[in-house]
Amino acid sequence: MLHIDESAGDLLNKLEAIRVLCQETGCAQRYLAHDALNGILQAVTKMDDAKGSTEHSAKFAAYLQKVQDDDLTLGIAMTDAKGDRSKRPNQQLNQDVYVHIVERNAKGIVITGTKAIVTGAPYVHEFLVMPSP
């Protein structure tokens, strides 16, 4: 579930693996990591292409290697609390109903805000916090 897709066959194999996993265990908690990691790879590749660099791709490759080597279970935090759905994140009275950056430093970024419906929270090693509009 920590594989980066290289072909259409990889996607079909993932679907079959999820089907078997759900039949055998009743839970496919880890499959979202596959989708998130592949999505992040696409995003960092686009970012680096736009900047003419490999900075983001290299950081992602190192993180992916760590996740794979340590066989980490990743929780995927995708759903913001939303607040007033008629307003954009930066228009909310309570800024913490969306995840947002509050600090940038040499180590990266510091975020705050609310993510909802993270079912596997007690069972994962790390979270990937995915932005949403």
Contacts in CASP RR format, 6 or more apart in sequence:
PFRMAT RR
TARGET T0000
AUTHOR 0000-0000-0000
METHOD contacts of the structure
MODEL  1
MLHIDESAGDLLNKLEAIRVLCQETGCAQRYLAHDALNGILQAVTKMDDA
KGSTEHSAKFAAYLQKVQDDDLTLGIAMTDAKGDRSKRPNQQLNQDVYVH
IVERNAKGIVITGTKAIVTGAPYVHEFLVMPSP
1 14 0 8 1.000
1 17 0 8 1.000
1 30 0 8 1.000
1 31 0 8 1.000
1 33 0 8 1.000
1 34 0 8 1.000
2 33 0 8 1.000
2 34 0 8 1.000
2 37 0 8 1.000
2 64 0 8 1.000
2 67 0 8 1.000
2 68 0 8 1.000
2 71 0 8 1.000
2 72 0 8 1.000
3 10 0 8 1.000
3 14 0 8 1.000
3 34 0 8 1.000
4 37 0 8 1.000
4 38 0 8 1.000
4 41 0 8 1.000
4 64 0 8 1.000
5 11 0 8 1.000
5 14 0 8 1.000
5 38 0 8 1.000
14 31 0 8 1.000
14 34 0 8 1.000
17 31 0 8 1.000
18 28 0 8 1.000
18 31 0 8 1.000
21 27 0 8 1.000
21 28 0 8 1.000
21 30 0 8 1.000
21 31 0 8 1.000
22 28 0 8 1.000
29 73 0 8 1.000
29 119 0 8 1.000
29 120 0 8 1.000
29 123 0 8 1.000
29 124 0 8 1.000
30 73 0 8 1.000
30 74 0 8 1.000
32 74 0 8 1.000
32 75 0 8 1.000
32 76 0 8 1.000
33 67 0 8 1.000
33 73 0 8 1.000
33 74 0 8 1.000
33 75 0 8 1.000
33 76 0 8 1.000
33 128 0 8 1.000
35 76 0 8 1.000
36 74 0 8 1.000
36 76 0 8 1.000
36 128 0 8 1.000
36 130 0 8 1.000
37 64 0 8 1.000
37 67 0 8 1.000
37 74 0 8 1.000
37 128 0 8 1.000
40 60 0 8 1.000
40 128 0 8 1.000
41 57 0 8 1.000
41 60 0 8 1.000
41 64 0 8 1.000
44 56 0 8 1.000
44 57 0 8 1.000
44 59 0 8 1.000
44 60 0 8 1.000
45 57 0 8 1.000
47 56 0 8 1.000
48 54 0 8 1.000
48 55 0 8 1.000
48 56 0 8 1.000
48 57 0 8 1.000
66 72 0 8 1.000
67 74 0 8 1.000
67 126 0 8 1.000
70 125 0 8 1.000
72 124 0 8 1.000
72 125 0 8 1.000
72 126 0 8 1.000
73 123 0 8 1.000
73 124 0 8 1.000
73 125 0 8 1.000
74 124 0 8 1.000
74 125 0 8 1.000
74 126 0 8 1.000
74 127 0 8 1.000
74 128 0 8 1.000
75 118 0 8 1.000
75 120 0 8 1.000
75 121 0 8 1.000
75 124 0 8 1.000
75 126 0 8 1.000
75 127 0 8 1.000
75 128 0 8 1.000
76 118 0 8 1.000
76 127 0 8 1.000
76 128 0 8 1.000
76 130 0 8 1.000
77 99 0 8 1.000
77 115 0 8 1.000
77 118 0 8 1.000
77 127 0 8 1.000
77 128 0 8 1.000
77 129 0 8 1.000
77 130 0 8 1.000
78 115 0 8 1.000
78 130 0 8 1.000
78 132 0 8 1.000
79 115 0 8 1.000
79 116 0 8 1.000
79 117 0 8 1.000
79 132 0 8 1.000
80 89 0 8 1.000
80 97 0 8 1.000
80 98 0 8 1.000
80 99 0 8 1.000
80 114 0 8 1.000
80 115 0 8 1.000
80 116 0 8 1.000
80 132 0 8 1.000
81 96 0 8 1.000
81 97 0 8 1.000
81 98 0 8 1.000
81 113 0 8 1.000
81 114 0 8 1.000
81 115 0 8 1.000
81 116 0 8 1.000
82 97 0 8 1.000
82 98 0 8 1.000
83 92 0 8 1.000
83 94 0 8 1.000
83 97 0 8 1.000
84 91 0 8 1.000
84 92 0 8 1.000
84 93 0 8 1.000
88 133 0 8 1.000
89 95 0 8 1.000
89 97 0 8 1.000
89 98 0 8 1.000
89 100 0 8 1.000
89 133 0 8 1.000
92 98 0 8 1.000
95 113 0 8 1.000
96 112 0 8 1.000
96 113 0 8 1.000
96 114 0 8 1.000
97 113 0 8 1.000
97 114 0 8 1.000
98 113 0 8 1.000
98 114 0 8 1.000
98 132 0 8 1.000
99 111 0 8 1.000
99 112 0 8 1.000
99 113 0 8 1.000
99 114 0 8 1.000
99 115 0 8 1.000
99 129 0 8 1.000
99 131 0 8 1.000
100 111 0 8 1.000
100 112 0 8 1.000
100 113 0 8 1.000
101 109 0 8 1.000
101 110 0 8 1.000
101 111 0 8 1.000
102 110 0 8 1.000
102 111 0 8 1.000
102 112 0 8 1.000
103 109 0 8 1.000
103 110 0 8 1.000
104 110 0 8 1.000
111 129 0 8 1.000
115 129 0 8 1.000
118 127 0 8 1.000
121 127 0 8 1.000
END
